[in-house]
């Protein structure tokens, strides 16, 4: 009886570890964005999956005390123009493509521009490389986002 209980406990623990590993193999979660030019933290973005599409929403902004803590996207166009950056969906259309997520778009609220986007995980799912580009992926830049625990 004790051996049976021990085996069931080990099985349950193994399944929990596998489930956790699967979670980190996906971009779903909360990410701390880091500006690739300044190295400063910019925001927290929550990536969710809806019908096989991954999208990211700004949940928190890290702003200097003298900056507007709840800015609007003044440089955005269309339905995002002058809307609050906090709560804004900035990443859309990403779909699984092997170990990458491609076919998406990402909005930079600082300049109001939308770029093509692809992302991929590194460091056992702890880092997310986010590449925004125009035309070809070679013509762009990559930020590394850090998964929040």
C-alpha positions as CSV (number, residue, x, y, z in Angstrom):
1,X,0.0,0.0,0.0
2,X,2.8,2.4,0.9
3,X,4.6,1.6,-2.4
4,X,1.4,2.2,-4.3
5,X,0.9,5.6,-2.7
6,X,4.5,6.5,-3.3
7,X,4.2,5.5,-7.0
8,X,1.0,7.6,-7.4
9,X,2.8,10.6,-5.7
10,X,5.7,10.3,-8.1
11,X,3.4,10.0,-11.1
12,X,1.5,13.1,-10.0
13,X,4.8,15.0,-9.5
14,X,6.0,13.9,-12.9
15,X,2.8,15.1,-14.6
16,X,3.1,18.5,-12.8
17,X,6.6,18.9,-14.0
18,X,5.7,18.0,-17.6
19,X,2.7,20.5,-17.5
20,X,5.0,23.2,-16.2
21,X,7.5,22.6,-18.9
22,X,4.8,22.8,-21.5
23,X,3.6,26.2,-20.1
24,X,7.2,27.6,-20.4
25,X,7.4,26.3,-24.0
26,X,4.7,28.9,-24.9
27,X,4.8,32.6,-24.9
28,X,1.6,32.7,-22.9
29,X,2.2,34.7,-19.6
30,X,3.4,38.0,-18.4
31,X,6.6,39.5,-19.7
32,X,8.8,42.4,-18.6
33,X,9.7,44.4,-21.6
34,X,13.2,45.9,-21.8
35,X,14.1,48.7,-24.2
36,X,16.8,47.4,-26.5
37,X,18.3,50.9,-26.8
38,X,18.4,52.1,-23.2
39,X,18.2,48.8,-21.3
40,X,15.4,50.2,-19.1
41,X,12.3,48.3,-18.2
42,X,9.3,49.7,-20.1
43,X,6.2,47.7,-19.3
44,X,4.6,44.4,-18.4
45,X,2.8,42.7,-21.3
46,X,0.5,39.8,-20.9
47,X,0.5,37.4,-23.9
48,X,-2.6,35.3,-24.3
49,X,-3.8,32.7,-26.9
50,X,-7.2,33.1,-28.4
51,X,-8.2,30.5,-31.1
52,X,-4.5,29.7,-31.9
53,X,-3.5,33.4,-32.2
54,X,-1.2,34.9,-29.7
55,X,-1.7,38.6,-28.7
56,X,-0.1,40.9,-26.1
57,X,-1.7,43.5,-23.9
58,X,0.1,46.2,-21.9
59,X,-0.7,45.6,-18.2
60,X,1.7,48.0,-16.5
61,X,4.0,50.8,-17.5
62,X,7.3,51.7,-15.8
63,X,7.5,55.5,-16.1
64,X,9.7,58.1,-14.5
65,X,8.0,60.1,-11.8
66,X,8.0,63.3,-14.0
67,X,6.3,61.4,-16.9
68,X,2.6,60.9,-17.4
69,X,1.7,57.7,-15.6
70,X,-1.3,57.0,-17.8
71,X,-0.3,58.2,-21.3
72,X,-2.5,58.0,-24.4
73,X,-1.1,56.8,-27.7
74,X,-1.0,60.2,-29.3
75,X,1.0,59.1,-32.3
76,X,-1.2,56.0,-33.1
77,X,-3.6,56.0,-35.9
78,X,-7.0,54.5,-36.4
79,X,-9.0,53.2,-33.5
80,X,-5.9,53.4,-31.2
81,X,-5.4,57.2,-31.7
82,X,-5.4,59.0,-28.3
83,X,-6.5,55.8,-26.5
84,X,-4.8,54.8,-23.2
85,X,-1.6,52.8,-23.7
86,X,-2.4,50.9,-20.5
87,X,-4.6,48.0,-21.5
88,X,-3.9,48.4,-25.2
89,X,-3.4,45.3,-27.3
90,X,0.0,45.9,-29.0
91,X,0.7,42.4,-30.4
92,X,-1.6,40.4,-32.7
93,X,-1.7,37.7,-35.2
94,X,1.2,35.5,-34.0
95,X,0.8,31.8,-34.8
96,X,2.9,28.8,-34.0
97,X,5.5,28.0,-36.6
98,X,7.6,25.2,-35.3
99,X,9.6,26.7,-32.4
100,X,8.8,30.3,-33.5
101,X,5.7,32.3,-33.5
102,X,5.3,34.3,-36.8
103,X,2.9,36.2,-38.9
104,X,2.1,38.8,-36.3
105,X,2.2,42.6,-35.9
106,X,3.5,44.7,-33.0
107,X,2.7,48.3,-32.3
108,X,5.2,50.7,-30.8
109,X,3.1,53.2,-28.8
110,X,6.1,55.5,-28.6
111,X,6.0,56.3,-32.3
112,X,2.6,54.9,-33.2
113,X,4.1,52.6,-35.9
114,X,3.1,49.0,-36.5
115,X,5.7,46.4,-37.5
116,X,5.6,42.8,-38.6
117,X,6.6,40.6,-35.8
118,X,8.0,37.2,-34.9
119,X,9.0,35.8,-31.5
120,X,10.8,32.9,-30.1
121,X,11.7,31.5,-26.6
122,X,15.1,31.0,-25.1
123,X,16.5,30.0,-21.8
124,X,13.9,27.3,-21.1
125,X,11.1,29.8,-21.7
126,X,12.4,32.5,-19.4
127,X,13.3,34.9,-22.2
128,X,11.2,35.9,-25.2
129,X,13.0,37.4,-28.3
130,X,10.6,39.9,-29.9
131,X,11.7,40.9,-33.4
132,X,9.9,43.8,-35.1
133,X,10.6,44.6,-38.7
134,X,9.6,46.2,-41.9
135,X,9.5,43.9,-45.0
136,X,12.1,41.3,-44.2
137,X,13.1,40.2,-40.7
138,X,16.7,41.3,-41.5
139,X,15.4,44.9,-41.5
140,X,14.4,45.2,-37.9
141,X,15.4,45.0,-34.3
142,X,15.0,42.5,-31.5
143,X,14.1,43.1,-27.9
144,X,14.5,40.4,-25.2
145,X,11.6,40.3,-22.8
146,X,11.9,38.5,-19.4
147,X,9.1,36.2,-18.1
148,X,7.6,37.3,-14.8
149,X,7.3,34.5,-12.2
